[in-house]
Amino acid sequence: MDLGLHGRAYIVTGASRGLGRATAQALVDDGANVIVSGRTAQHVERAATELGKGAVGVVADNADPQTPQLLIDRARQEFGRLDGLLVSVGGPPSGAFSQIDDRQWRDSFETLFLGAVRLVRAATPALEPGAAIALVLSSSVRSPLANLTLSNAFRPGLAMLVKQLADELGPGGVRVMALVPGRILTERTAALDAGDPDARRRSEAAIPLRRLGEPAEFGRVAAFVLSPAASYLTGSVVTVDGGVIRAL
Ligand SMILES: NC(=O)c1ccc[n+]([C@@H]2O[C@H](COP(=O)([O-])OP(=O)(O)OC[C@H]3O[C@@H](n4cnc5c(N)ncnc54)[C@H](OP(=O)(O)O)[C@@H]3O)[C@@H](O)[C@H]2O)c1
């Protein structure tokens, strides 16, 4: 199937590693151009170099109010168009409710929530007809994750915002989706499991496919969702989870 990505241009944030990086790879593999961002210059440069022609790295923090315009201007300058964005970002710190202080609530809101809001708001007027936006969220949109208070509090709101944005942007031909990874093998997953040698075995035992996902398995779904091939998909919460989420 031709995804129709050839010559299109996307912004992928949080793309120096993990799910963003895997999505950028899938987009580039199918002929799209990508702006890839992250906070660490060395990692952004390496990702852009490895992705090769069609990828441009920009060092930018999603929590910074200047970031959306920086990324959009760069996309236009490099590629002359913008066909969509994937908003991924580092996950929030873990901790029980009683352990999370005001600074962590504020920082996570700025990064996870307001960062996504600002990017979508700034990008919308710059998008080509038929464009698509996807937010990388978490299974906490469907049921709470143990010890991930900030994710449980913020992600469901973003999932409902996706539904609202689908209503508002649909008439203009722009699609909006949430992508929900279950447990994909990235540095984030490794960090959450650090210090618990049995964590991976327990995770795998709970997943119907009995393994964690590979980043590329997430990236291919994300690239499809963003592509013109998914032209009648909007307002959807798309899970990539090996079957682990029990809720419909
Ligand atoms: N992997 C999973 O199974 C899974 C499951 C559920 C939810 N998620 C969520 O999906 C998102 C991505 O997860 P991941 O596994 O890909 O994480 P990851 O391996 O930690 O990668 C995160 C990427 O985002 C960048 N980043 C972090 N903070 C940023 C910021 N403020 N602005 C711009 N870029 C930033 C990182 O680079 P720098 O640090 O250099 O900026 C890195 O490139 C996270 O929000 C995570 O909570 C992941």
The ligand as a MOL file (V3000), in Angstrom:
LIG
                    3D

  0  0  0     0  0            999 V3000
M  V30 BEGIN CTAB
M  V30 COUNTS 48 52 0 0 0
M  V30 BEGIN ATOM
M  V30 1 N 7.6100 3.6410 25.6860 0
M  V30 2 C 6.4340 3.2720 26.1370 0
M  V30 3 O 6.1230 2.0770 26.2270 0
M  V30 4 C 5.4250 4.2910 26.5520 0
M  V30 5 C 4.2230 3.8530 27.1200 0
M  V30 6 C 3.2850 4.8040 27.4910 0
M  V30 7 C 3.5220 6.1350 27.2890 0
M  V30 8 N 4.6990 6.5280 26.7330 0 CHG=1
M  V30 9 C 4.9180 7.9600 26.5760 0
M  V30 10 O 5.3360 8.2440 25.2600 0
M  V30 11 C 6.2450 9.3530 25.2730 0
M  V30 12 C 7.5390 8.9710 24.5730 0
M  V30 13 O 8.0650 7.8560 25.2470 0
M  V30 14 P 9.4780 7.2150 24.8570 0
M  V30 15 O 9.4330 5.8450 25.3750 0
M  V30 16 O 9.7960 7.4850 23.4440 0 CHG=-1
M  V30 17 O 10.4480 8.1060 25.7850 0
M  V30 18 P 12.0460 8.2640 25.7140 0
M  V30 19 O 12.6740 7.0160 25.2460 0
M  V30 20 O 12.4100 8.8040 27.0540 0
M  V30 21 O 12.2790 9.3850 24.6060 0
M  V30 22 C 11.7970 10.6830 24.8120 0
M  V30 23 C 12.2550 11.5900 23.7030 0
M  V30 24 O 11.6840 12.8780 23.9220 0
M  V30 25 C 12.7210 13.8580 24.0870 0
M  V30 26 N 12.2480 14.8200 25.0820 0
M  V30 27 C 12.1100 14.6460 26.4060 0
M  V30 28 N 11.6280 15.7480 26.9890 0
M  V30 29 C 11.4560 16.6520 25.9900 0
M  V30 30 C 11.0090 18.0010 25.9510 0
M  V30 31 N 10.6290 18.6370 27.0700 0
M  V30 32 N 10.9750 18.6310 24.7570 0
M  V30 33 C 11.3670 18.0080 23.6320 0
M  V30 34 N 11.7930 16.7370 23.6100 0
M  V30 35 C 11.8480 16.0740 24.7760 0
M  V30 36 C 13.9400 13.0540 24.5010 0
M  V30 37 O 15.1510 13.7120 24.2110 0
M  V30 38 P 15.7930 14.7740 25.2650 0
M  V30 39 O 15.6810 14.1460 26.6130 0
M  V30 40 O 17.1790 14.9820 24.7920 0
M  V30 41 O 14.9510 16.0040 25.1380 0
M  V30 42 C 13.7560 11.8210 23.6540 0
M  V30 43 O 14.1270 12.0700 22.3170 0
M  V30 44 C 6.4630 9.6960 26.7620 0
M  V30 45 O 5.6220 10.7820 27.0860 0
M  V30 46 C 6.0390 8.4470 27.4840 0
M  V30 47 O 5.5720 8.7080 28.7780 0
M  V30 48 C 5.6570 5.6530 26.3620 0
M  V30 END ATOM
M  V30 BEGIN BOND
M  V30 1 1 1 2
M  V30 2 2 2 3
M  V30 3 1 2 4
M  V30 4 1 4 5
M  V30 5 2 4 48
M  V30 6 2 5 6
M  V30 7 1 6 7
M  V30 8 2 7 8
M  V30 9 1 8 9
M  V30 10 1 8 48
M  V30 11 1 9 10
M  V30 12 1 9 46
M  V30 13 1 10 11
M  V30 14 1 11 12
M  V30 15 1 11 44
M  V30 16 1 12 13
M  V30 17 1 13 14
M  V30 18 2 14 15
M  V30 19 1 14 16
M  V30 20 1 14 17
M  V30 21 1 17 18
M  V30 22 2 18 19
M  V30 23 1 18 20
M  V30 24 1 18 21
M  V30 25 1 21 22
M  V30 26 1 22 23
M  V30 27 1 23 24
M  V30 28 1 23 42
M  V30 29 1 24 25
M  V30 30 1 25 26
M  V30 31 1 25 36
M  V30 32 1 26 27
M  V30 33 1 26 35
M  V30 34 2 27 28
M  V30 35 1 28 29
M  V30 36 1 29 30
M  V30 37 2 29 35
M  V30 38 1 30 31
M  V30 39 2 30 32
M  V30 40 1 32 33
M  V30 41 2 33 34
M  V30 42 1 34 35
M  V30 43 1 36 37
M  V30 44 1 36 42
M  V30 45 1 37 38
M  V30 46 2 38 39
M  V30 47 1 38 40
M  V30 48 1 38 41
M  V30 49 1 42 43
M  V30 50 1 44 45
M  V30 51 1 44 46
M  V30 52 1 46 47
M  V30 END BOND
M  V30 END CTAB
M  END
